[in-house]
């Protein structure tokens, strides 16, 4: 099968046998970073006859005081995706990040509400594209992996592809962050079922229908958790690709606090659990309270049967109160579960109203 590929004004015939994944090619070469891939993506699906399909790619880089790293990020992604538009959204930086990003050739905009979640919300709202690539501006993620992630998104008709980090430097992934990520990933798996191996990765590729139908509610570093839970809750088609992860450039400091941000992320997971699994949460509380009530009531019932008296009246009142609260908790769970189901249906309707990844508009 032969399709016509247009790049930089030059038209050439390119044989295409089947959809392929760039990681397969890289694996055969034995070096993920050595691959060179075109940014013109040929979405060739068997029996569909789709040729000369080109997608508008937007690289989204949220930044806060990343002057030492942002130029390298822009240059690396310009090299990996020469036809993509690179947007740098500055979040009140004071170290000259804006000037450095502008000199590097990025489209620079500002978001004054402090927090990564606020920046991502603004980017998702403002930018129009077919494919969105979200990456941190700290130069720790592998830009040459971007074409493979995009090819997987298009070829498998996915809505989100996450880069699972494989550290290449001892200082790249701090033990506290690694342990916290593993614990949170296990917690998400236990609550929501199937999950990724790296839910806190800041390197992701999205389809347009995911971006434009996703209601961002968090304002900080919890955004990655919210993205993951949203995809799992709606059972969206997602994927994951292992990518190298590097340490920050010299003189650059991480904005993450292992304990502070870790607790914030855990609190976000609990709030999402309450919002998305209310029957399980309130039902569990109700069952626990009912068991406590029965445990307190059994001795009282035995004494009453034997003696015809209730000598411990406060215990009887406590047992009755616990049982009433248990029933109220279960009733709240049932009501909120109905509300949650309605919210989920609204999200799905908004999601299904947009084009699938393989049906995005062609760019002339």
C-alpha positions as a Markdown table, in Angstrom:
| # | Residue | x | y | z |
|---|---|---|---|---|
| 1 | Unk | 0.0 | 0.0 | 0.0 |
| 2 | Unk | 1.4 | 3.4 | -0.9 |
| 3 | Unk | 0.3 | 6.8 | 0.6 |
| 4 | Unk | 1.5 | 10.3 | -0.3 |
| 5 | Unk | 3.3 | 12.2 | 2.5 |
| 6 | Unk | 3.6 | 15.9 | 2.4 |
| 7 | Unk | 6.3 | 17.6 | 4.5 |
| 8 | Unk | 7.8 | 21.1 | 4.1 |
| 9 | Unk | 6.2 | 21.4 | 0.7 |
| 10 | Unk | 7.7 | 18.2 | -0.7 |
| 11 | Unk | 5.4 | 15.4 | -1.7 |
| 12 | Unk | 6.7 | 11.8 | -1.7 |
| 13 | Unk | 5.3 | 8.3 | -2.0 |
| 14 | Unk | 5.7 | 6.3 | 1.2 |
| 15 | Unk | 5.0 | 2.6 | 1.4 |
| 16 | Unk | 2.9 | 1.7 | 4.4 |
| 17 | Unk | 2.2 | -2.0 | 5.1 |
| 18 | Unk | 0.3 | -1.8 | 8.4 |
| 19 | Unk | -0.1 | 0.4 | 11.5 |
| 20 | Unk | 3.1 | 0.3 | 13.5 |
| 21 | Unk | 4.4 | 1.4 | 16.9 |
| 22 | Unk | 7.6 | 3.4 | 17.1 |
| 23 | Unk | 8.6 | 1.6 | 20.2 |
| 24 | Unk | 8.7 | -1.7 | 18.3 |
| 25 | Unk | 11.1 | -0.1 | 15.8 |
| 26 | Unk | 13.2 | 1.4 | 18.6 |
| 27 | Unk | 13.3 | -1.9 | 20.4 |
| 28 | Unk | 14.8 | -3.6 | 17.4 |
| 29 | Unk | 17.5 | -1.0 | 17.3 |
| 30 | Unk | 18.1 | -1.4 | 21.0 |
| 31 | Unk | 18.1 | 2.3 | 21.8 |
| 32 | Unk | 15.0 | 4.3 | 22.4 |
| 33 | Unk | 16.7 | 7.7 | 22.2 |
| 34 | Unk | 18.4 | 7.0 | 18.9 |
| 35 | Unk | 15.2 | 6.8 | 16.8 |
| 36 | Unk | 14.3 | 9.6 | 14.3 |
| 37 | Unk | 10.6 | 9.8 | 13.5 |
| 38 | Unk | 8.5 | 12.0 | 11.2 |
| 39 | Unk | 6.0 | 14.4 | 12.7 |
| 40 | Unk | 3.6 | 13.7 | 9.8 |
| 41 | Unk | 1.5 | 10.9 | 11.3 |
| 42 | Unk | -0.1 | 8.5 | 8.8 |
| 43 | Unk | -3.2 | 7.1 | 10.4 |
| 44 | Unk | -3.6 | 4.1 | 8.2 |
| 45 | Unk | -6.2 | 1.7 | 9.4 |
| 46 | Unk | -7.0 | -1.5 | 7.6 |
| 47 | Unk | -10.1 | -1.2 | 5.5 |
| 48 | Unk | -10.6 | 2.5 | 6.2 |
| 49 | Unk | -8.5 | 3.9 | 3.4 |
| 50 | Unk | -7.3 | 6.9 | 5.5 |
| 51 | Unk | -4.4 | 8.5 | 3.8 |
| 52 | Unk | -2.6 | 11.9 | 3.9 |
| 53 | Unk | -4.0 | 12.4 | 7.4 |
| 54 | Unk | -2.1 | 15.1 | 9.3 |
| 55 | Unk | -2.9 | 16.1 | 12.9 |
| 56 | Unk | -2.4 | 19.5 | 14.6 |
| 57 | Unk | -0.2 | 18.8 | 17.6 |
| 58 | Unk | 0.1 | 21.2 | 20.6 |
| 59 | Unk | 2.9 | 20.7 | 23.1 |
| 60 | Unk | 1.7 | 22.2 | 26.5 |
| 61 | Unk | 4.4 | 23.1 | 29.0 |
| 62 | Unk | 3.3 | 24.6 | 32.3 |
| 63 | Unk | 6.2 | 26.5 | 34.0 |
| 64 | Unk | 7.1 | 28.0 | 37.3 |
| 65 | Unk | 10.7 | 29.3 | 37.7 |
| 66 | Unk | 12.2 | 27.0 | 35.0 |
| 67 | Unk | 14.6 | 29.4 | 33.4 |
| 68 | Unk | 17.5 | 26.9 | 33.5 |
| 69 | Unk | 15.5 | 24.2 | 31.8 |
| 70 | Unk | 12.9 | 25.6 | 29.6 |
| 71 | Unk | 15.1 | 26.4 | 26.6 |
| 72 | Unk | 16.2 | 22.8 | 26.5 |
| 73 | Unk | 12.6 | 21.6 | 26.7 |
| 74 | Unk | 11.5 | 23.8 | 23.8 |
| 75 | Unk | 14.5 | 22.8 | 21.7 |
| 76 | Unk | 14.1 | 19.1 | 22.4 |
| 77 | Unk | 10.4 | 19.0 | 21.5 |
| 78 | Unk | 11.0 | 21.3 | 18.5 |
| 79 | Unk | 13.5 | 18.6 | 17.3 |
| 80 | Unk | 11.2 | 15.7 | 18.1 |
| 81 | Unk | 8.0 | 17.3 | 16.7 |
| 82 | Unk | 9.1 | 20.0 | 14.2 |
| 83 | Unk | 5.6 | 20.7 | 13.0 |
| 84 | Unk | 4.0 | 21.0 | 16.5 |
| 85 | Unk | 3.2 | 24.3 | 18.2 |
| 86 | Unk | 4.9 | 24.6 | 21.6 |
| 87 | Unk | 3.0 | 26.6 | 24.2 |
| 88 | Unk | 4.7 | 27.7 | 27.4 |
| 89 | Unk | 2.3 | 28.9 | 30.1 |
| 90 | Unk | 4.1 | 30.8 | 32.8 |
| 91 | Unk | 2.7 | 30.7 | 36.4 |
| 92 | Unk | 4.1 | 33.8 | 38.0 |
| 93 | Unk | 7.8 | 33.0 | 37.5 |
| 94 | Unk | 10.4 | 35.4 | 38.8 |
| 95 | Unk | 13.6 | 34.1 | 37.3 |
| 96 | Unk | 13.2 | 35.1 | 33.7 |
| 97 | Unk | 11.4 | 32.0 | 32.4 |
| 98 | Unk | 9.2 | 34.0 | 30.1 |
| 99 | Unk | 12.1 | 35.7 | 28.3 |
| 100 | Unk | 14.0 | 32.5 | 27.9 |
| 101 | Unk | 11.0 | 30.6 | 26.5 |
| 102 | Unk | 10.3 | 33.5 | 24.0 |
| 103 | Unk | 13.9 | 33.4 | 22.8 |
| 104 | Unk | 13.7 | 29.7 | 22.4 |
| 105 | Unk | 10.7 | 30.2 | 20.0 |
| 106 | Unk | 7.8 | 29.0 | 22.1 |
| 107 | Unk | 4.4 | 30.7 | 22.2 |
| 108 | Unk | 4.4 | 32.1 | 25.8 |
| 109 | Unk | 1.2 | 32.9 | 27.7 |
| 110 | Unk | 0.5 | 33.6 | 31.4 |
| 111 | Unk | -1.8 | 32.2 | 34.1 |
| 112 | Unk | -1.8 | 34.2 | 37.3 |
| 113 | Unk | -3.7 | 31.7 | 39.5 |
| 114 | Unk | -0.9 | 29.8 | 41.3 |
| 115 | Unk | -0.9 | 26.1 | 40.9 |
| 116 | Unk | -0.3 | 23.5 | 38.1 |
| 117 | Unk | -3.9 | 22.5 | 38.0 |
| 118 | Unk | -5.0 | 26.1 | 37.3 |
| 119 | Unk | -2.4 | 26.3 | 34.5 |
| 120 | Unk | -3.5 | 23.0 | 32.9 |
| 121 | Unk | -7.1 | 24.1 | 33.0 |
| 122 | Unk | -6.3 | 27.3 | 31.3 |
| 123 | Unk | -4.3 | 25.5 | 28.6 |
| 124 | Unk | -7.1 | 23.0 | 28.0 |
| 125 | Unk | -9.6 | 25.8 | 27.7 |
| 126 | Unk | -7.6 | 28.1 | 25.4 |
| 127 | Unk | -5.8 | 25.9 | 23.0 |
| 128 | Unk | -7.4 | 24.2 | 20.0 |
| 129 | Unk | -5.6 | 21.2 | 18.4 |
| 130 | Unk | -6.2 | 17.6 | 17.4 |
| 131 | Unk | -3.6 | 16.1 | 19.8 |
| 132 | Unk | -2.3 | 17.5 | 23.0 |
| 133 | Unk | 1.0 | 16.7 | 24.6 |
| 134 | Unk | 1.5 | 17.7 | 28.2 |
| 135 | Unk | 5.0 | 17.8 | 29.7 |
| 136 | Unk | 6.7 | 19.5 | 32.6 |
| 137 | Unk | 9.2 | 22.3 | 31.9 |
| 138 | Unk | 12.0 | 20.8 | 34.0 |
| 139 | Unk | 13.8 | 18.9 | 31.2 |
| 140 | Unk | 13.5 | 15.5 | 33.0 |
| 141 | Unk | 11.2 | 13.8 | 30.4 |
| 142 | Unk | 12.4 | 12.3 | 27.1 |
| 143 | Unk | 11.3 | 14.3 | 24.1 |
| 144 | Unk | 12.3 | 11.7 | 21.5 |
| 145 | Unk | 9.6 | 9.4 | 23.0 |
| 146 | Unk | 6.9 | 11.9 | 21.9 |
| 147 | Unk | 6.4 | 10.5 | 18.4 |
| 148 | Unk | 5.9 | 7.0 | 19.7 |
| 149 | Unk | 3.3 | 8.2 | 22.3 |
| 150 | Unk | 1.4 | 10.0 | 19.6 |
| 151 | Unk | 1.6 | 7.1 | 17.2 |
| 152 | Unk | 0.2 | 4.8 | 19.9 |
| 153 | Unk | -2.7 | 7.3 | 20.6 |
| 154 | Unk | -3.6 | 7.4 | 16.9 |
| 155 | Unk | -2.9 | 3.8 | 16.0 |
| 156 | Unk | -4.8 | 2.3 | 18.9 |
| 157 | Unk | -7.5 | 5.0 | 18.9 |
| 158 | Unk | -6.8 | 6.0 | 22.5 |
| 159 | Unk | -7.7 | 9.0 | 24.5 |
| 160 | Unk | -4.7 | 9.2 | 26.8 |
| 161 | Unk | -1.2 | 7.8 | 26.7 |
| 162 | Unk | 0.9 | 8.1 | 29.8 |
| 163 | Unk | 4.7 | 8.0 | 29.9 |
| 164 | Unk | 5.8 | 5.6 | 32.6 |
| 165 | Unk | 9.1 | 6.8 | 34.0 |
| 166 | Unk | 12.2 | 4.7 | 34.0 |
| 167 | Unk | 15.0 | 6.7 | 35.7 |
| 168 | Unk | 18.3 | 7.0 | 34.0 |
| 169 | Unk | 20.1 | 8.8 | 36.8 |
| 170 | Unk | 20.3 | 8.0 | 40.5 |
| 171 | Unk | 19.1 | 11.5 | 41.4 |
| 172 | Unk | 16.2 | 11.6 | 39.0 |
| 173 | Unk | 13.7 | 9.8 | 41.1 |
| 174 | Unk | 14.0 | 10.4 | 44.8 |
| 175 | Unk | 13.2 | 7.4 | 47.1 |
| 176 | Unk | 10.4 | 9.3 | 48.8 |
| 177 | Unk | 8.7 | 10.1 | 45.6 |
| 178 | Unk | 9.1 | 6.6 | 44.3 |
| 179 | Unk | 7.6 | 5.1 | 47.4 |
| 180 | Unk | 4.8 | 7.6 | 47.5 |
| 181 | Unk | 4.0 | 7.0 | 43.8 |
| 182 | Unk | 3.9 | 3.2 | 44.4 |
| 183 | Unk | 1.6 | 3.6 | 47.4 |
| 184 | Unk | -0.8 | 5.9 | 45.6 |
| 185 | Unk | -0.8 | 3.7 | 42.5 |
| 186 | Unk | -1.7 | 0.7 | 44.6 |
| 187 | Unk | -4.4 | 2.7 | 46.4 |
| 188 | Unk | -5.9 | 3.8 | 43.1 |
| 189 | Unk | -5.8 | 0.2 | 41.8 |
| 190 | Unk | -7.6 | -1.0 | 44.9 |
| 191 | Unk | -10.3 | 1.7 | 44.7 |
| 192 | Unk | -10.9 | 2.0 | 40.9 |
| 193 | Unk | -9.5 | -1.2 | 39.6 |
| 194 | Unk | -7.2 | -1.2 | 36.6 |
| 195 | Unk | -4.6 | 1.6 | 36.8 |
| 196 | Unk | -1.3 | 2.7 | 35.4 |
| 197 | Unk | 2.1 | 1.9 | 36.8 |
| 198 | Unk | 2.9 | 5.6 | 37.1 |
| 199 | Unk | -0.1 | 7.7 | 37.9 |
| 200 | Unk | 1.9 | 10.8 | 38.8 |
| 201 | Unk | 3.7 | 11.1 | 35.5 |
| 202 | Unk | 3.6 | 14.6 | 34.1 |
| 203 | Unk | 4.2 | 13.4 | 30.6 |
| 204 | Unk | 1.0 | 12.5 | 28.7 |
| 205 | Unk | -0.6 | 12.7 | 25.3 |
| 206 | Unk | -4.4 | 13.3 | 24.9 |
| 207 | Unk | -7.0 | 13.3 | 22.2 |
| 208 | Unk | -9.1 | 16.4 | 21.7 |
| 209 | Unk | -12.2 | 14.8 | 23.0 |
| 210 | Unk | -10.5 | 13.9 | 26.3 |
| 211 | Unk | -9.2 | 17.5 | 26.7 |
| 212 | Unk | -12.4 | 19.3 | 25.8 |
| 213 | Unk | -14.7 | 17.0 | 27.9 |
| 214 | Unk | -12.5 | 16.9 | 31.1 |
| 215 | Unk | -13.7 | 19.2 | 34.0 |
| 216 | Unk | -10.6 | 20.1 | 35.9 |
| 217 | Unk | -11.4 | 20.8 | 39.6 |
| 218 | Unk | -8.0 | 20.6 | 41.3 |
| 219 | Unk | -5.6 | 23.5 | 41.4 |
| 220 | Unk | -2.2 | 22.0 | 42.2 |
| 221 | Unk | 0.0 | 19.0 | 41.6 |
| 222 | Unk | -3.0 | 16.7 | 42.2 |
| 223 | Unk | -3.9 | 17.3 | 38.5 |
| 224 | Unk | -2.2 | 14.0 | 37.4 |
| 225 | Unk | -4.2 | 12.0 | 39.9 |
| 226 | Unk | -7.4 | 13.7 | 38.7 |
| 227 | Unk | -6.6 | 12.9 | 35.0 |
| 228 | Unk | -6.0 | 9.3 | 35.9 |
| 229 | Unk | -9.1 | 8.9 | 38.0 |
| 230 | Unk | -11.3 | 10.6 | 35.3 |
| 231 | Unk | -10.0 | 8.1 | 32.7 |
| 232 | Unk | -10.5 | 5.1 | 34.9 |
| 233 | Unk | -13.9 | 6.2 | 36.1 |
| 234 | Unk | -15.3 | 6.6 | 32.6 |
| 235 | Unk | -13.4 | 3.5 | 31.4 |
| 236 | Unk | -11.8 | 5.5 | 28.6 |
| 237 | Unk | -9.4 | 3.8 | 26.2 |
| 238 | Unk | -5.9 | 4.6 | 27.6 |
| 239 | Unk | -2.4 | 3.3 | 27.2 |
| 240 | Unk | 1.1 | 3.5 | 28.7 |
| 241 | Unk | 4.6 | 3.6 | 27.3 |
| 242 | Unk | 7.9 | 3.3 | 29.2 |
| 243 | Unk | 10.2 | 6.3 | 28.7 |
| 244 | Unk | 13.5 | 7.4 | 30.1 |
| 245 | Unk | 13.5 | 9.9 | 33.0 |
| 246 | Unk | 16.4 | 12.1 | 33.8 |
| 247 | Unk | 17.6 | 14.3 | 36.6 |
| 248 | Unk | 17.1 | 18.1 | 36.5 |
| 249 | Unk | 19.7 | 20.4 | 35.0 |
| 250 | Unk | 22.3 | 21.8 | 37.4 |
| 251 | Unk | 21.0 | 24.7 | 39.4 |
| 252 | Unk | 17.3 | 23.7 | 38.9 |
| 253 | Unk | 15.2 | 22.7 | 42.0 |
| 254 | Unk | 12.1 | 20.7 | 42.2 |
| 255 | Unk | 8.9 | 22.4 | 43.3 |
| 256 | Unk | 7.5 | 19.2 | 44.8 |
| 257 | Unk | 7.4 | 18.6 | 48.5 |
| 258 | Unk | 7.4 | 14.8 | 49.3 |
| 259 | Unk | 5.2 | 15.0 | 52.4 |
| 260 | Unk | 3.2 | 18.1 | 51.8 |
| 261 | Unk | 2.2 | 17.3 | 48.2 |
| 262 | Unk | 2.0 | 13.6 | 49.0 |
| 263 | Unk | -0.7 | 14.3 | 51.6 |
| 264 | Unk | -2.5 | 16.7 | 49.2 |
| 265 | Unk | -2.6 | 14.0 | 46.5 |
| 266 | Unk | -3.8 | 11.4 | 49.0 |
| 267 | Unk | -6.5 | 13.8 | 50.2 |
| 268 | Unk | -7.5 | 14.4 | 46.5 |
| 269 | Unk | -7.8 | 10.6 | 46.0 |
| 270 | Unk | -10.1 | 10.4 | 49.1 |
| 271 | Unk | -12.3 | 13.2 | 47.8 |
| 272 | Unk | -12.5 | 11.6 | 44.4 |
| 273 | Unk | -13.4 | 8.3 | 46.1 |
| 274 | Unk | -16.2 | 10.1 | 48.0 |
| 275 | Unk | -17.4 | 11.7 | 44.8 |
| 276 | Unk | -17.1 | 8.7 | 42.5 |
| 277 | Unk | -17.8 | 5.8 | 44.9 |
| 278 | Unk | -20.3 | 7.2 | 47.5 |
| 279 | Unk | -22.2 | 4.0 | 48.0 |
| 280 | Unk | -19.1 | 2.0 | 48.7 |
| 281 | Unk | -17.8 | 4.7 | 51.1 |
| 282 | Unk | -21.0 | 5.5 | 53.0 |
| 283 | Unk | -22.1 | 1.9 | 52.8 |
| 284 | Unk | -18.9 | 0.8 | 54.5 |
| 285 | Unk | -19.2 | 3.4 | 57.2 |
| 286 | Unk | -22.9 | 2.3 | 57.8 |
| 287 | Unk | -22.0 | -1.4 | 58.0 |
| 288 | Unk | -19.2 | -0.6 | 60.5 |
| 289 | Unk | -21.5 | 1.4 | 62.7 |
| 290 | Unk | -24.2 | -1.3 | 62.5 |
| 291 | Unk | -21.7 | -3.9 | 63.6 |
| 292 | Unk | -20.7 | -1.8 | 66.6 |
| 293 | Unk | -24.3 | -1.2 | 67.5 |
| 294 | Unk | -25.1 | -4.9 | 67.4 |
| 295 | Unk | -22.0 | -5.7 | 69.4 |
| 296 | Unk | -23.1 | -3.3 | 72.2 |
| 297 | Unk | -26.7 | -4.6 | 72.0 |
| 298 | Unk | -26.0 | -8.3 | 72.3 |
| 299 | Unk | -25.1 | -8.3 | 76.1 |
| 300 | Unk | -28.0 | -6.0 | 76.8 |
| 301 | Unk | -30.5 | -8.4 | 75.0 |
| 302 | Unk | -29.0 | -11.4 | 76.9 |
| 303 | Unk | -29.4 | -9.5 | 80.3 |
| 304 | Unk | -33.0 | -8.5 | 79.4 |
| 305 | Unk | -33.9 | -12.1 | 78.5 |
| 306 | Unk | -32.5 | -13.5 | 81.7 |
| 307 | Unk | -33.5 | -10.8 | 84.2 |
| 308 | Unk | -36.1 | -8.7 | 82.4 |
| 309 | Unk | -34.1 | -5.6 | 83.1 |
| 310 | Unk | -31.9 | -3.1 | 81.1 |
| 311 | Unk | -29.3 | -2.1 | 83.7 |
| 312 | Unk | -27.0 | -0.2 | 81.3 |
| 313 | Unk | -29.4 | 2.4 | 79.8 |
| 314 | Unk | -26.6 | 4.7 | 78.4 |
| 315 | Unk | -25.2 | 1.7 | 76.5 |
| 316 | Unk | -28.7 | 0.9 | 75.1 |
| 317 | Unk | -29.1 | 4.6 | 74.0 |
| 318 | Unk | -25.6 | 4.5 | 72.3 |
| 319 | Unk | -26.4 | 1.2 | 70.5 |
| 320 | Unk | -29.7 | 2.7 | 69.2 |
| 321 | Unk | -28.0 | 5.9 | 68.1 |
| 322 | Unk | -25.3 | 4.0 | 66.2 |
| 323 | Unk | -27.8 | 1.9 | 64.4 |
| 324 | Unk | -29.8 | 5.0 | 63.4 |
| 325 | Unk | -26.6 | 6.7 | 62.1 |
| 326 | Unk | -25.7 | 3.5 | 60.2 |
| 327 | Unk | -29.1 | 3.5 | 58.4 |
| 328 | Unk | -28.6 | 7.2 | 57.6 |
| 329 | Unk | -25.2 | 6.6 | 56.2 |
| 330 | Unk | -26.4 | 3.9 | 53.9 |
| 331 | Unk | -29.3 | 6.0 | 52.8 |
| 332 | Unk | -26.9 | 8.9 | 52.0 |
| 333 | Unk | -24.8 | 6.5 | 50.0 |
| 334 | Unk | -27.7 | 5.3 | 47.9 |
| 335 | Unk | -28.8 | 8.9 | 47.2 |
| 336 | Unk | -25.4 | 10.1 | 46.3 |
| 337 | Unk | -24.8 | 7.1 | 44.1 |
| 338 | Unk | -27.8 | 8.1 | 42.0 |
| 339 | Unk | -26.4 | 11.6 | 41.8 |
| 340 | Unk | -23.0 | 10.3 | 40.8 |
| 341 | Unk | -24.5 | 8.1 | 38.1 |
| 342 | Unk | -26.2 | 11.1 | 36.6 |
| 343 | Unk | -22.9 | 13.1 | 36.7 |
| 344 | Unk | -21.1 | 10.3 | 35.0 |
| 345 | Unk | -23.7 | 10.1 | 32.3 |
| 346 | Unk | -23.3 | 13.8 | 31.7 |
| 347 | Unk | -19.5 | 13.4 | 31.4 |
| 348 | Unk | -20.0 | 10.6 | 28.9 |
| 349 | Unk | -22.4 | 12.6 | 26.8 |
| 350 | Unk | -19.9 | 15.5 | 26.7 |
| 351 | Unk | -17.2 | 13.0 | 25.8 |
| 352 | Unk | -19.1 | 11.2 | 23.1 |
| 353 | Unk | -20.1 | 14.5 | 21.5 |
| 354 | Unk | -16.6 | 15.0 | 20.2 |
| 355 | Unk | -14.7 | 13.1 | 17.5 |
| 356 | Unk | -12.7 | 10.0 | 18.2 |
| 357 | Unk | -8.9 | 10.2 | 17.8 |
| 358 | Unk | -8.9 | 8.4 | 14.4 |
| 359 | Unk | -11.6 | 10.7 | 13.1 |
| 360 | Unk | -10.0 | 14.1 | 13.9 |
| 361 | Unk | -10.2 | 16.7 | 11.1 |
| 362 | Unk | -7.5 | 16.7 | 8.5 |
| 363 | Unk | -5.2 | 19.7 | 8.4 |
| 364 | Unk | -4.5 | 21.1 | 4.9 |
